[in-house]
Amino acid sequence: MPMRMESDLNRFRKIVRGKVKKELRRFISSGDLIGRQGKKLVTIPLPRIDIPHFQFGSNQQGGVGQGEGEVGDQVGQGEPQPGEGKAGDGEGQHSLEVDVTLQELAEILGEELELPNIENKGKKNIEDRQYKYTGILKQGPESLRHFKRTYKEALKRAISTGTYDPNNPVIIPIKEDKRYRSYKVYNLPVTNAVILYMMDVSGSMGDEQKEVVRLTSFWLDTWLSTQYGGLERRYIIHDATAREVDQNTFYKTKESGGTLISSAYRLALKIIEENYPASEWNIYLFHFSDGDNWSGNDTAECMKLLDQQLLPGSNLFCYGQVESRYGSGQFLRDLQKFFGENSNKITTAQIKDRDSIVDAIKTFLGKGK
């Protein structure tokens, strides 16, 4: 029975995984998952999942082609008219809520978008210790005693010496029976990463634009969290000036006035220089804006900061231009003109609406940087 239950559970998980994968684009654009996110689980509403089974009809009904009637008579009872139906005892159509781990969600995302694994970089002389159990020893600390192997040795001894009593199967290990786990220490290079999110919060960026940024960021986080053991996040908002904020403030702040994008890039550079040496950290920069900037001079300053200081030390710089009725979209064209479309460390995407989020994620993460 336990094996049958395990088989059914695995089958159910495969069905759920298939449903999630099929509906992934809808989940990404709707934002349902973010509101249902727990610490390590995401609750997903799915259409009711039925396992195929036979259902027998009433014995009072005739079989196929049986009963009274003439050629041309209507088959069946037809649709009930309003007010003619009786109270029923059957189930209605309900949705099913299932819990999916963020790890599973990231795997589904990677499979659906065909995302390559990240090529980690890190300072090789900075190492972290990892312990791996490799065998069994006859001596060791009690904290590493292998209880199953110890019991097995004690049982073998009792049977071989004839002291085992099936009617009173009490097994007491002695010193010679005890077995202990052995382990080996591996020194691994540290592969930590930091994501710096930057967003334009000037008057031209409305609530819908911020929601698009929030959804995009969630899925970027979900994937990158599976690629690194340690992942830090920093948030920068800017209009004419830039400041670092927490995650909640990042998504809810609305300012007015002009935009100086270079202020965000300078602050990002300051945070990196003070906290994240490029030789030790995988650095990701994501900037979201509607493409307006105060002047051509500030745009030229942005290109200089990116080209000479931010890009050389980062894994990837991604610019997502969110569609806005008030934004000119010029900054995207300036980036493409300055760096070209084949730049190794800069990726741009135009996010016109929620349906474009999937394509933006694939564009941003598709290089495996």
Backbone hydrogen bonds in HBPLUS format (Angstrom, degrees):
<---DONOR---> <-ACCEPTOR-->    atom                        ^
c    i                          cat <-CA-CA->   ^        H-A-AA   ^      H-
h    n   atom  resd res      DA  || num        DHA   H-A  angle D-A-AA Bond
n    s   type  num  typ     dist DA aas  dist angle  dist       angle   num
A0005-MET N   A0001-MET O   2.89 MM   4  6.21 158.9  1.93 156.4 162.1     1
A0006-GLU N   A0002-PRO O   2.88 MM   4  6.09 156.7  1.93 147.6 154.0     2
A0007-SER N   A0003-MET O   2.92 MM   4  6.11 153.9  1.99 144.2 151.4     3
A0008-ASP N   A0004-ARG O   2.91 MM   4  6.19 157.6  1.96 149.3 155.3     4
A0009-LEU N   A0005-MET O   2.85 MM   4  6.06 153.5  1.92 147.0 154.8     5
A0010-ASN N   A0006-GLU O   2.93 MM   4  6.15 160.0  1.97 148.7 153.4     6
A0011-ARG N   A0007-SER O   2.99 MM   4  6.19 153.4  2.06 143.8 151.5     7
A0012-PHE N   A0008-ASP O   2.86 MM   4  6.10 155.5  1.92 146.3 153.1     8
A0013-ARG N   A0009-LEU O   2.90 MM   4  6.17 155.9  1.95 148.9 155.5     9
A0014-LYS N   A0010-ASN O   3.02 MM   4  6.28 152.6  2.09 144.5 151.3    10
A0015-ILE N   A0011-ARG O   3.00 MM   4  6.33 153.0  2.08 146.7 154.3    11
A0016-VAL N   A0012-PHE O   2.88 MM   4  6.17 163.5  1.91 154.7 158.9    12
A0017-ARG N   A0013-ARG O   2.83 MM   4  6.01 161.6  1.86 148.4 153.9    13
A0018-GLY N   A0014-LYS O   2.95 MM   4  6.13 155.9  2.01 143.7 150.1    14
A0019-LYS N   A0015-ILE O   2.93 MM   4  6.22 154.0  2.00 149.1 156.5    15
A0020-VAL N   A0016-VAL O   2.87 MM   4  6.12 163.8  1.89 157.5 161.3    16
A0021-LYS N   A0017-ARG O   2.93 MM   4  6.08 162.0  1.96 148.4 153.6    17
A0022-LYS N   A0018-GLY O   2.94 MM   4  6.06 155.0  2.01 143.9 150.9    18
A0023-GLU N   A0019-LYS O   2.98 MM   4  6.18 149.3  2.08 146.1 154.2    19
A0024-LEU N   A0021-LYS O   3.37 MM   3  5.00 165.8  2.39  98.2 101.6    20
A0026-ARG N   A0023-GLU O   3.05 MM   3  5.39 120.1  2.43 105.3 120.0    21
A0027-PHE N   A0023-GLU O   3.00 MM   4  6.32 157.1  2.06 155.2 162.5    22
A0028-ILE N   A0024-LEU O   2.86 MM   4  6.09 160.1  1.90 157.1 162.3    23
A0029-SER N   A0025-ARG O   3.17 MM   4  6.30 158.0  2.22 143.0 147.8    24
A0030-SER N   A0026-ARG O   2.95 MM   4  5.94 139.1  2.12 145.3 156.0    25
A0031-GLY N   A0027-PHE O   3.38 MM   4  6.29 159.9  2.43 148.7 149.6    26
A0036-ARG N   A0033-LEU O   3.08 MM   3  5.09 138.1  2.26  96.7 108.9    27
A0037-GLN N   A0034-ILE O   3.31 MM   3  5.17 166.6  2.33 107.8 108.3    28
A0043-THR N   A0036-ARG O   3.41 MM   7  5.45 170.3  2.42 129.0 131.4    29
A0038-GLY N   A0041-LEU O   2.69 MM   3  5.06 169.0  1.70 170.5 169.2    30
A0102-LEU N   A0040-LYS O   3.10 MM  62  5.85 152.3  2.18 144.2 144.6    31
A0042-VAL N   A0100-VAL O   2.79 MM  58  5.30 151.9  1.87 146.0 155.4    32
A0100-VAL N   A0042-VAL O   2.90 MM  58  5.30 164.9  1.92 148.1 152.8    33
A0044-ILE N   A0098-VAL O   2.82 MM  54  5.41 169.8  1.83 161.1 161.3    34
A0098-VAL N   A0044-ILE O   3.03 MM  54  5.41 160.3  2.07 146.2 148.1    35
A0046-LEU N   A0096-LEU O   2.65 MM  50  5.09 170.7  1.66 153.8 157.3    36
A0096-LEU N   A0046-LEU O   2.62 MM  50  5.09 162.2  1.65 159.8 163.5    37
A0061-GLN N   A0058-SER O   3.30 MM   3  5.77 165.1  2.32 110.6 115.0    38
A0066-GLN N   A0063-GLY O   3.21 MM   3  5.39 163.4  2.24 127.1 124.6    39
A0073-ASP N   A0070-GLU O   3.10 MM   3  5.69 164.4  2.12 136.4 137.3    40
A0084-GLU N   A0081-GLN O   2.94 MM   3  5.49 162.6  1.97 142.2 143.3    41
A0105-LEU N   A0101-THR O   2.92 MM   4  6.22 158.2  1.96 150.6 157.5    42
A0106-ALA N   A0102-LEU O   2.86 MM   4  6.03 153.5  1.93 144.3 150.8    43
A0107-GLU N   A0103-GLN O   3.01 MM   4  6.30 151.8  2.09 144.2 152.1    44
A0108-ILE N   A0104-GLU O   2.93 MM   4  6.22 157.8  1.98 151.1 156.7    45
A0109-LEU N   A0105-LEU O   2.92 MM   4  6.16 157.5  1.97 145.7 152.4    46
A0110-GLY N   A0106-ALA O   2.82 MM   4  6.05 159.4  1.86 149.5 154.9    47
A0111-GLU N   A0107-GLU O   2.90 MM   4  6.13 155.8  1.96 148.0 154.3    48
A0112-GLU N   A0108-ILE O   2.89 MM   4  6.04 169.0  1.90 154.1 157.3    49
A0113-LEU N   A0109-LEU O   2.98 MM   4  6.03 164.1  2.00 151.6 155.8    50
A0114-GLU N   A0110-GLY O   2.78 MM   4  5.33 110.4  2.27 129.2 143.9    51
A0115-LEU N   A0110-GLY O   2.93 MM   5  4.76 148.3  2.03 128.6 138.1    52
A0119-GLU N   A0368-GLY O   3.06 MM 249  6.16 149.5  2.15 143.9 146.2    53
A0126-ILE N   A0123-LYS O   3.00 MM   3  5.61 165.6  2.02 123.5 127.1    54
A0190-VAL N   A0126-ILE O   3.10 MM  64  6.12 157.9  2.15 149.5 149.4    55
A0128-ASP N   A0188-LEU O   2.59 MM  60  5.17 158.7  1.63 154.0 160.4    56
A0188-LEU N   A0128-ASP O   2.78 MM  60  5.17 171.4  1.79 160.0 157.8    57
A0130-GLN N   A0186-TYR O   2.80 MM  56  5.11 152.5  1.88 152.0 160.0    58
A0186-TYR N   A0130-GLN O   2.77 MM  56  5.11 168.6  1.79 157.2 161.1    59
A0132-LYS N   A0184-LYS O   3.05 MM  52  5.42 163.8  2.08 151.8 156.9    60
A0184-LYS N   A0132-LYS O   2.84 MM  52  5.42 154.4  1.91 144.5 151.2    61
A0134-THR N   A0182-SER O   2.86 MM  48  5.82 148.7  1.96 132.6 143.1    62
A0182-SER N   A0135-GLY O   2.84 MM  47  5.10 159.8  1.88 136.7 134.1    63
A0137-LEU N   A0180-TYR O   2.69 MM  43  5.06 162.9  1.71 151.4 157.7    64
A0180-TYR N   A0137-LEU O   2.74 MM  43  5.06 162.2  1.77 152.0 155.9    65
A0144-LEU N   A0141-PRO O   3.01 MM   3  5.62 157.6  2.06 115.7 122.4    66
A0145-ARG N   A0142-GLU O   3.13 MM   3  5.10 167.3  2.15 110.5 110.7    67
A0181-ARG N   A0144-LEU O   2.86 MM  37  5.46 169.2  1.87 157.1 156.7    68
A0146-HIS N   A0179-ARG O   2.82 MM  33  5.63 166.2  1.84 138.7 143.5    69
A0150-THR N   A0146-HIS O   2.92 MM   4  6.04 153.3  2.00 151.0 159.7    70
A0151-TYR N   A0147-PHE O   2.94 MM   4  6.07 163.5  1.97 147.5 151.4    71
A0152-LYS N   A0148-LYS O   3.01 MM   4  6.19 154.7  2.07 143.3 150.8    72
A0153-GLU N   A0149-ARG O   3.02 MM   4  6.23 157.0  2.07 145.5 150.4    73
A0154-ALA N   A0150-THR O   2.98 MM   4  6.26 160.3  2.02 150.6 156.3    74
A0155-LEU N   A0151-TYR O   2.85 MM   4  6.05 155.2  1.91 150.7 157.3    75
A0156-LYS N   A0152-LYS O   2.99 MM   4  6.19 159.3  2.04 147.8 153.1    76
A0157-ARG N   A0153-GLU O   3.01 MM   4  6.23 157.7  2.06 147.6 153.5    77
A0158-ALA N   A0154-ALA O   2.96 MM   4  6.18 158.7  2.00 145.8 151.7    78
A0159-ILE N   A0155-LEU O   2.98 MM   4  6.19 160.2  2.02 152.6 157.2    79
A0160-SER N   A0156-LYS O   2.96 MM   4  6.07 164.3  1.98 149.1 153.9    80
A0161-THR N   A0157-ARG O   3.00 MM   4  6.11 145.9  2.12 147.2 155.2    81
A0163-THR N   A0158-ALA O   2.94 MM   5  5.07 135.0  2.14 152.3 156.6    82
A0162-GLY N   A0159-ILE O   3.24 MM   3  5.11 150.8  2.33  96.9 105.6    83
A0168-ASN N   A0165-ASP O   2.94 MM   3  5.23 145.7  2.06 109.0 119.6    84
A0170-VAL N   A0168-ASN O   2.68 MM   2  5.74 137.2  1.86 114.8 100.1    85
A0177-ASP N   A0174-ILE O   2.95 MM   3  5.42 144.1  2.08 112.5 123.2    86
A0178-LYS N   A0175-LYS O   3.33 MM   3  5.62 145.3  2.46 105.2 113.8    87
A0282-ASN N   A0192-ASN O   3.07 MM  90  6.28 159.4  2.11 141.9 148.4    88
A0193-ALA N   A0230-GLY O   3.01 MM  37  6.35 150.5  2.10 150.1 159.5    89
A0232-GLU N   A0193-ALA O   2.89 MM  39  6.34 162.5  1.92 150.1 154.3    90
A0194-VAL N   A0282-ASN O   2.89 MM  88  6.32 154.4  1.95 164.5 169.1    91
A0284-TYR N   A0194-VAL O   2.94 MM  90  6.24 160.4  1.98 165.3 169.4    92
A0195-ILE N   A0232-GLU O   2.80 MM  37  6.23 156.7  1.85 150.5 156.4    93
A0234-ARG N   A0195-ILE O   2.85 MM  39  6.24 156.6  1.90 165.1 169.2    94
A0196-LEU N   A0284-TYR O   2.84 MM  88  6.20 165.9  1.86 166.0 169.8    95
A0286-PHE N   A0196-LEU O   2.97 MM  90  6.23 172.8  1.97 158.7 160.0    96
A0197-TYR N   A0234-ARG O   2.87 MM  37  6.22 164.5  1.90 168.7 164.9    97
A0236-ILE N   A0197-TYR O   2.78 MM  39  6.05 154.0  1.84 160.7 169.5    98
A0198-MET N   A0286-PHE O   2.73 MM  88  6.05 154.5  1.80 165.4 169.3    99
A0288-PHE N   A0198-MET O   2.82 MM  90  6.22 153.4  1.89 147.8 155.7   100
A0199-MET N   A0236-ILE O   2.98 MM  37  6.49 146.5  2.10 151.8 162.3   101
A0238-HIS N   A0199-MET O   3.07 MM  39  6.38 144.4  2.20 158.7 159.4   102
A0200-ASP N   A0288-PHE O   2.96 MM  88  6.36 154.2  2.03 160.0 168.5   103
A0201-VAL N   A0238-HIS O   2.90 MM  37  5.84 168.6  1.91 153.6 156.8   104
A0255-GLU N   A0201-VAL O   2.88 MM  54  5.55 151.8  1.96 161.3 167.1   105
A0205-MET N   A0202-SER O   3.05 MM   3  5.79 168.1  2.06 126.8 130.6   106
A0210-LYS N   A0206-GLY O   3.14 MM   4  6.46 156.3  2.19 148.8 155.3   107
A0211-GLU N   A0207-ASP O   2.94 MM   4  6.20 147.6  2.05 145.7 155.0   108
A0212-VAL N   A0208-GLU O   3.05 MM   4  6.31 151.8  2.13 146.0 152.6   109
A0213-VAL N   A0209-GLN O   3.10 MM   4  6.43 154.2  2.17 144.2 151.0   110
A0214-ARG N   A0210-LYS O   2.88 MM   4  6.14 154.3  1.94 146.1 153.3   111
A0215-LEU N   A0211-GLU O   2.98 MM   4  6.19 163.6  2.01 152.2 155.2   112
A0216-THR N   A0212-VAL O   3.03 MM   4  6.18 165.0  2.05 148.6 153.1   113
A0217-SER N   A0213-VAL O   2.90 MM   4  6.03 163.5  1.93 152.2 156.7   114
A0218-PHE N   A0214-ARG O   3.05 MM   4  6.23 154.7  2.11 146.8 153.0   115
A0219-TRP N   A0215-LEU O   3.36 MM   4  6.67 161.6  2.39 151.3 153.9   116
A0220-LEU N   A0216-THR O   3.06 MM   4  6.31 151.3  2.14 148.6 157.4   117
A0221-ASP N   A0217-SER O   2.87 MM   4  6.02 163.6  1.89 153.3 157.5   118
A0222-THR N   A0218-PHE O   2.92 MM   4  6.14 157.4  1.97 144.9 151.5   119
A0223-TRP N   A0219-TRP O   3.19 MM   4  6.32 158.6  2.24 142.0 145.6   120
A0224-LEU N   A0220-LEU O   3.01 MM   4  6.18 175.1  2.02 157.0 158.3   121
A0225-SER N   A0221-ASP O   2.87 MM   4  5.83 150.7  1.96 153.4 160.0   122
A0226-THR N   A0223-TRP O   3.09 MM   3  5.61 145.2  2.22 110.9 120.1   123
A0227-GLN N   A0224-LEU O   3.06 MM   3  5.11 148.0  2.16 101.6 111.5   124
A0245-VAL N   A0235-TYR O   2.98 MM  10  5.60 156.4  2.04 139.5 146.8   125
A0237-ILE N   A0243-ARG O   3.07 MM   6  5.78 164.0  2.10 166.6 164.7   126
A0243-ARG N   A0237-ILE O   3.02 MM   6  5.78 154.3  2.09 161.3 168.9   127
A0239-ASP N   A0241-THR O   2.96 MM   2  5.28 151.8  2.04 144.0 150.6   128
A0260-LEU N   A0239-ASP O   2.66 MM  21  6.03 161.5  1.70 144.1 137.7   129
A0250-PHE N   A0246-ASP O   2.97 MM   4  6.11 149.2  2.06 148.7 158.3   130
A0251-TYR N   A0247-GLN O   3.37 MM   4  6.69 149.7  2.47 150.7 154.6   131
A0252-LYS N   A0249-THR O   3.27 MM   3  5.19 134.4  2.49  95.0 107.2   132
A0253-THR N   A0249-THR O   3.04 MM   4  5.60 143.0  2.18 153.1 152.5   133
A0294-TRP N   A0259-THR O   2.78 MM  35  5.25 129.9  2.03 155.9 160.6   134
A0263-SER N   A0260-LEU O   3.15 MM   3  5.83 150.9  2.24 115.1 122.0   135
A0264-ALA N   A0261-ILE O   3.02 MM   3  5.59 132.8  2.25 114.0 124.5   136
A0265-TYR N   A0261-ILE O   3.39 MM   4  6.81 156.5  2.45 148.1 154.6   137
A0266-ARG N   A0262-SER O   2.93 MM   4  6.12 155.7  1.99 151.8 157.7   138
A0267-LEU N   A0263-SER O   3.19 MM   4  6.33 157.6  2.24 139.2 145.0   139
A0268-ALA N   A0264-ALA O   2.93 MM   4  6.13 158.5  1.98 148.6 154.8   140
A0269-LEU N   A0265-TYR O   2.98 MM   4  6.12 156.7  2.03 143.6 149.6   141
A0270-LYS N   A0266-ARG O   2.99 MM   4  6.24 152.0  2.07 144.7 152.3   142
A0271-ILE N   A0267-LEU O   2.97 MM   4  6.25 160.2  2.01 153.1 157.6   143
A0272-ILE N   A0268-ALA O   3.01 MM   4  6.23 160.2  2.05 149.4 154.8   144
A0273-GLU N   A0269-LEU O   2.96 MM   4  6.11 168.6  1.97 151.7 154.8   145
A0274-GLU N   A0270-LYS O   3.08 MM   4  6.18 149.2  2.18 144.9 152.6   146
A0275-ASN N   A0271-ILE O   3.04 MM   4  6.00 137.1  2.23 142.9 153.1   147
A0276-TYR N   A0272-ILE O   2.80 MM   4  4.78 153.9  1.87 132.2 140.2   148
A0280-GLU N   A0277-PRO O   3.00 MM   3  5.57 158.5  2.04 117.7 124.4   149
A0281-TRP N   A0277-PRO O   3.08 MM   4  6.14 136.8  2.28 154.5 167.2   150
A0315-ASN N   A0283-ILE O   2.81 MM  32  5.40 149.2  1.90 138.9 149.3   151
A0285-LEU N   A0316-LEU O   3.02 MM  31  6.34 166.6  2.03 160.0 164.1   152
A0318-CYS N   A0285-LEU O   2.74 MM  33  6.09 168.4  1.75 166.3 169.9   153
A0287-HIS N   A0318-CYS O   2.86 MM  31  6.27 164.6  1.88 165.3 170.5   154
A0320-GLY N   A0287-HIS O   2.82 MM  33  6.19 163.0  1.85 162.2 168.0   155
A0289-SER N   A0320-GLY O   3.23 MM  31  6.70 152.5  2.31 153.2 159.7   156
A0322-VAL N   A0289-SER O   2.82 MM  33  5.89 146.5  1.93 141.7 149.8   157
A0331-PHE N   A0291-GLY O   2.99 MM  40  4.58 158.0  2.04 125.1 130.9   158
A0299-THR N   A0295-SER O   3.18 MM   4  6.49 153.0  2.26 142.1 149.8   159
A0300-ALA N   A0296-GLY O   2.96 MM   4  6.20 153.3  2.03 146.3 152.9   160
A0301-GLU N   A0297-ASN O   3.03 MM   4  6.34 146.4  2.15 139.6 148.9   161
A0302-CYS N   A0298-ASP O   2.91 MM   4  6.23 147.5  2.01 145.5 154.3   162
A0303-MET N   A0299-THR O   3.05 MM   4  6.39 157.0  2.10 150.5 155.5   163
A0304-LYS N   A0300-ALA O   3.13 MM   4  6.36 151.3  2.22 141.9 149.5   164
A0305-LEU N   A0301-GLU O   2.98 MM   4  6.24 160.4  2.02 150.5 155.3   165
A0306-LEU N   A0302-CYS O   2.94 MM   4  6.15 163.7  1.97 154.1 158.6   166
A0307-ASP N   A0303-MET O   2.91 MM   4  5.92 169.7  1.92 147.7 151.1   167
A0308-GLN N   A0304-LYS O   2.98 MM   4  5.84 165.7  2.00 148.5 152.7   168
A0309-GLN N   A0305-LEU O   3.04 MM   4  5.39 148.4  2.14 131.2 139.4   169
A0310-LEU N   A0305-LEU O   2.95 MM   5  6.22 163.8  1.97 154.6 158.7   170
A0311-LEU N   A0306-LEU O   2.90 MM   5  5.43 165.6  1.92 145.7 149.4   171
A0314-SER N   A0311-LEU O   3.24 MM   3  5.26 158.5  2.28 108.0 114.3   172
A0317-PHE N   A0345-LYS O   2.84 MM  28  6.05 152.9  1.91 154.8 163.8   173
A0347-THR N   A0317-PHE O   2.86 MM  30  6.27 154.9  1.93 160.1 167.1   174
A0319-TYR N   A0347-THR O   2.86 MM  28  6.33 159.3  1.90 159.3 166.4   175
A0349-ALA N   A0319-TYR O   2.97 MM  30  6.41 147.3  2.08 163.9 166.1   176
A0321-GLN N   A0349-ALA O   2.90 MM  28  6.30 162.8  1.93 164.9 168.4   177
A0351-ILE N   A0321-GLN O   2.78 MM  30  5.74 153.3  1.85 139.4 148.4   178
A0323-GLU N   A0351-ILE O   3.07 MM  28  6.21 154.6  2.14 145.2 141.6   179
A0327-GLY N   A0324-SER O   3.28 MM   3  5.15 142.5  2.43  94.9 105.0   180
A0334-ASP N   A0330-GLN O   2.96 MM   4  6.29 150.6  2.05 151.5 160.9   181
A0335-LEU N   A0331-PHE O   2.94 MM   4  6.21 156.3  1.99 150.5 155.9   182
A0336-GLN N   A0332-LEU O   3.04 MM   4  6.27 168.2  2.05 152.7 155.6   183
A0337-LYS N   A0333-ARG O   2.95 MM   4  6.04 147.9  2.05 140.8 149.7   184
A0338-PHE N   A0334-ASP O   2.95 MM   4  6.08 156.6  2.01 146.7 152.6   185
A0339-PHE N   A0335-LEU O   2.91 MM   4  5.96 175.3  1.91 159.7 161.2   186
A0340-GLY N   A0336-GLN O   2.83 MM   4  4.84 132.5  2.06 118.6 130.9   187
A0356-SER N   A0353-ASP O   3.04 MM   3  5.48 153.8  2.11 110.2 118.4   188
A0357-ILE N   A0354-ARG O   3.12 MM   3  5.44 166.7  2.13 112.6 116.8   189
A0360-ALA N   A0356-SER O   3.07 MM   4  6.32 152.0  2.15 149.2 157.6   190
A0361-ILE N   A0357-ILE O   2.93 MM   4  6.22 158.2  1.98 157.5 162.5   191
A0362-LYS N   A0358-VAL O   3.10 MM   4  6.39 163.2  2.13 151.7 156.0   192
A0363-THR N   A0359-ASP O   2.95 MM   4  6.12 151.3  2.04 141.7 150.0   193
A0364-PHE N   A0360-ALA O   2.85 MM   4  6.08 160.1  1.89 152.7 157.6   194
A0365-LEU N   A0361-ILE O   2.95 MM   4  6.04 171.6  1.96 157.3 158.9   195
A0366-GLY N   A0362-LYS O   2.86 MM   4  5.12 125.6  2.16 134.5 143.2   196
A0368-GLY N   A0365-LEU O   3.26 MM   3  5.86 162.7  2.29 117.1 121.9   197
